[in-house]
Amino acid sequence: METVTDTLTLKHLDKSTWKTYRFDQIAKNVNERVDPTQTDLDVYVGLEHLDSESIHIKRTGKRDDVSGTKLRFYPGDVIFGRRRAYQRKAAVTTCDGFCSAHALVLRAKPDVIDPRLFPFFLHSDAFMHRAVDISVGSLSPTINWGTLKKEEFLLPPPDQQARLAELLWAADEVVERDKKVLNKTEVALEIRLKNYFEFPATISSKRQSQYVKTEIGWMPANYQLVQQKEVVDFINGRAYKKQEWEESGVPVIRLQNLTGTGENFYYSNLKLPEKNYCEDGDLLYMWSATFGAVIWRGDRAIFHYHIWNVKCKEDRIRQQFMYYNLEEITRRMMRQVSGSTMPHITKEGMEKLKIGLPPIEVQDEIVLVLDKISGAISLMKLKITNSMELRRALINQIF
């Protein structure tokens, strides 16, 4: 049986028999209006429910969540985000419902394109780049159907499309299967973190002899109840004025440098106290707008104001144990807020926060387990990235 890897020969496709079609010959714009207050349909799909570069809809809203005129869709239709097309959002529907008016509901015309091939065509560079080019508006560039329908695209003949669709669905299945494994592994990590760093309010009488009751729950008897400031120091970052930035010098770590949303660094040539610098392997914590612990991997750098350098007293607490402790604290705080509300974190609050501290040898055992799961997550993410790149390459070899 042909494997996905075998399809790399698609780059040798003979396109001499392919034909060019206007987009309105390829797909129909299903422009059926829906008033959420006057419909029995309950499934709502907004642009926020569509994932970039995915043909699957994994989240939905409900009728009561929205107001204003929306668009009706039917099973098999494709919802394409016509606003900010550069986000590459186009996914196949599997039920009846309605969606944001900032989308187009598209239905493949099977005499021109196989409906199973159509969603992959929409994710091709040929289509997406054209969609971006014809978008109008600066703040929220949007595609107009009147313009899109006139655009022309090269498509394979119908007798080739079924095989191409089968190959692309096989590549997509690899990605989706790995995503399910990743999700299960991430859930396993969350469960372990909760078990290791949160303590039950009640336990059975049979177990109480091995535990001690504290203000944060029942802890194993060999654990200590401590404030975090007893075992770590939270060192403040430094705020910068615009005129202090340089084009070269010591890099200044900002939140976006840790989250991956921005790789460009600002630099500084100021002579600062040693405490303002961090080194490769230091434990940093983001405490404003974006939250979470990160092990810094890079050269000597300065950390910005919304970041703490967390210095562990190694005779009391392992750095990697503290990293996982901070991750669970962050998850707990995020679970306690809702909607657009952000957690309010202060240095004093973090210092006074009480935790259960196991003996060093127990910390090492816990870290060993969590590192193994975290390593599996990292490997699976890399595998998914590679599978997505292969799928993207196949799509663009075809279209």
N, C-alpha and C positions, 0 to 999 in steps of 0.2 A: 504493500500500500504506500502511495506517495506521501512523503512527510512534508511538513512545512518548509524545512530546509531545502528540499528539492525544488521548491518554487522559485528559488533565486534565479533560475534560468529564465524567469519572466522578462528579464532585461533584454532578452533576445526575441521578444514578441514581434511578429510581423504585423505591422499596423497598416499595410498597404490596402487592406480591404475595409478599414474602419471608415466611419462616416461622421460628419459634423452635423450637430443638431442644435437648434435654439433651445434654451432651457425650458421654455413653455411647451416644447415638443417632448421633453424628457420627463417633466413632472407637472402636476396640476397644483395650483394654489388653492387649497381648501379654505375658502374665506367665509366660513359659516359662523355667524356671531352668536354669542351666548351671554345672557344676563345671569350671573350667579344666583340672584335672588328669585329667578323665574325658571329654574331648571331642576330636574331630579338628579342630574349628574353630580357626583360627589368628589371625583378625583380631579385635583387641580395640579398642573405642572407649571411652575414658574421657571424663569431662567436660572434661578438659584438652585433648582433641583437637577439641573443638567451638569454633568461633569465634562470638563474639557477633554477632547480626544477620546470620548467614549460613546458608543452607540447604544448604551443601555441606560434606562431610567431606574434609579435605585431608591429615589426618595420622591415623595409627593406631598402635596398639601390637601386641604379640604375646602369645600364650598364656603364654609363660614369664615375662612381665612382671608377672603378677598372681596373686592367690590369693583364695579366698573365692567365695561364690556370686555369679554374674552373670546377666544376662538375654540370652536368645537374640533375634537379629533376623534378618529376611529382606530381600531386595532390595525396595525401595520403602517399607519401614517408616520411620517418623520417630523419631529418638532425641531426646527432650525432657528437658532438665536440670531435674528437679523440685526439686533443691537449689539455693538462691540463684537463684530464677527471674528476679530482676531483671537477671541477666546476659544474658537473652534468648538462650538456646542451644536451637536446634531445627534438626536437619539430616536430610536424606534419605539413607538407606543405598542403596548400589549393589551390595552383595554380601552373602553370608552371614557371620555372625559373632556376637559377643556383646559386651555393653556393661556399664558400671557399673550397680550396683544403685541408685545415686543418680539414675538416670534412669528415665523411663517409655518403653517401646517402644509407639508408637501406630501403628495401622493405620486409614487412612480407610475409612469405610463408603461405597462408591461410589453407593449408592442415595440418599444424603443429600448427600455432598460429593465432588466430583471429586478423586481422589487427587493430581492435579497442582496443584490449588488449595489443598489442605489445608496444606502447609508454610507457605504465605504467610499463611493464616488464623492459624496458631500464632504468627506474628511480628507480628500486628496489636496495636495498643494495647488493643483491646477484650479480647483474650484474655490478653495478657501482664499488663496491670494487674489483671485478675481473678485471675490465677495468683499474683501477689504478695500480693494481699489475703487469699487463703485459705491462704497458707503459714503454718506453725506453727513455733515455735522462734525464739530470739533470735540465737544465734551462727551457726547454719546453717539458716535458715528453709527448710522443706521442704513440698512439696505431697503430700497423701494422695489416692490415687485415689478413695477413698470419698467425699471431699468434692468433688473435681473433676468426677466423673461426673454430679453433680446440677446443676452450673452450666448455665445456659441462654444460648444465643447465637443471634443472628439471621443467617440465611443466605439467599443468593439461590436461586431455583428452579434445578433441574438444567439447564434449557435455556439459562440465561445463564452457567453456570459455565465452560464450555469456552472461551468468548471471554475471560472475565476472567482465566482461567489463562494463556491465550496472551499476553495483554498483560503480565501480571506476569512471566512467563518472559522476555519480550522485554526488559523493564526490567532483569531480573537478568542477562541475557546481556551487556548493556552494561557493567555493573559488573564482571563476571567477565573480560570481554575486556580492560578497562582494567587490571585487577589483573595479568593476565598480562604486559601491556606494562610495567607498573611493575616487576614482578619481573625481567624481562629487563634493564631499565635499571639497576636496583640491582645486578644481577650485573655489568653492564658497568662500573659505578663501582668495585665491589670489585676487579675485575681490573685496572683502571687504577691504583688505589691500591697494589695489591700490586706492580705493575710499576714504579711510580715510587719506592716507599719501601722495597722489599725487594730484596736483591741476591743473585744466584745464587752457590752455593758453587763451581760449576764453569762454565766457558765453553769454547767451542771454541778451539783454538790460533790459528785465523785471526783471532779477535776480540781476543785478549789484548793486542795492541799498542795498542788503543784504551782499554784498561781497566787498573785497578790492583787488585791483590789486597790486601784488608784483612781484619781480624778479623771483619767483618760481611758479607763476601762481595766479589765482583768489582764495583767501582764504575767508572763512566766516569772517564777520566783527569783530566777537569777538575772533578771533585767533590772536596770536602774531607771527611775523617773528623773529626768534632768531637763533643765531649760537648755535650749540650743546654744545659748551664749556660753554655757559651761564647757562645751566641747568644740565649738567653732567660733571664728571671728568673721563677721560680715564687714568687708572693707568697702567703703563707698568709692564709686567712680567719680570722675571729674566732669563738670559742665564746661562747655567751650563756647567762646564767642566766635562769631563768624570770621573776624579778622585774625583769629589765632590759627586757622586752618592753613596748612601748607600743601604743596604738591609733592613733596618728598619728605623723608624723615622717618620717625617712628609711627607705625600705623596706629590709628585710634579705632578701637572696636566699638561699633554701634550695634543696635538691636538687629538691623537688617543684615549685618555681616554674620550674625549667628543663626538667623532663621533661614537664610538662603534667598531672601527677597531682594537682596542687593549685595553684589560682590565687591563693588568699588569702595576702597578705603579712603578716608581723609587721613592726613598726616599732621604731626606736630614736631616742632624742634625745641619746645619748651623744656627746660631742666626742672623736673618734678621730683618730689620725694619718692623714694624707692617703693613705697606702698601703692603708688599710682600705676605701677607697671605689673603686668602679668607675664607669665612664661608658658611655654608649651607644656600642656598637661595640667594646668591650673583649672580648678572648678569655678565656673562663673554662674551667676543666677540673674536672669532677666526679671525685673520686678515691676515694670510699668508698661501698660498697653499690650505687650507680649510677655508671657510668663513661662518660666521653665529653666531647668539646669542644663548646662552644656560644659563638656570638657573641651577647653580651648586647644586646638591643634594648629599651631603656627608659630611664627617668630615672636620674640619679645615685643610686647605691644602695650598701649595704654587703653584702659577700659572706660567707656563713657559713663555719664551720670546715672543712667537707668540700669546699670549693671553693678552687681556686687562681685567681688572676688572672695570666695568662701575658703578660708584657711582652716584646715582641720588640725586639731590636736591629736596627732597620730597615735599617741599612747592611749587615747580614749575612743577615737572613732576613725574608721578607715574612710578615706576620701570617696571611694567608690560606693561604700555603704551610704554615706551622706548624699551622694548624687541620687541614689534611688530613693532615699528618704525625701529629698526635695521634690522629686518627680511625683511621689505619692501625695505630698502636701499640695502641690499644684493641682493635681487631678481632683483632690478633695475640694479645694476652693472653687474650681471650675464647676463642679457638680452642684455647689451650693448657690451659684448665681444663675440667672435666667436671662434669656433674650440678649439684648445688647449691653446688659450690665457687666461691668468689669470688677474683678476682685480689688479690694483696697488693701494693699500690702505696705507696711512700714517696716523700717529696720528694727525699731523697738519691738514691734509685734512679733517679728521673726525671731529676734533674740530671746524673747520671753516665752515663745511657744514651747510647750513641754512635749517630749518624745520619750518613747521607751527605748532604752539603750541596752542591747545585749552585750555579753562579753565579746572581746575581740575575736576569739576563735569561732563564735557563733556568727558574728558579722562576716567573717571570711566564708563560712559555709553558705550564708544567704547570698553573698555577692557571687559566689561560684554558680549558684542556680540561676540567678537573674542575668548574669553575663551570658550564660549559655542560651537562654531564651532571647535575649537582646541580639546576640550574634546571629541566631536563626532568622530574626526579623530583618536584620541588615542584609543578609544573604538573599532573602526572598525579595526584598525591595530591589536589589540589584538585578535579580533574575527577571522581575517584572519590567524594569527599565529596559533591559536588553530585549525582552519579548515585544515590548511596545515599539522599540526602534525597528525591529524586524518587521512587525506588522505595518508600520508607517512606510518602510522601504518598499514593501510589496505593493501597497496601495499606490505609491508614486511611480513604481515601475509600470503599473498598468495604465494609470491615467496621466 
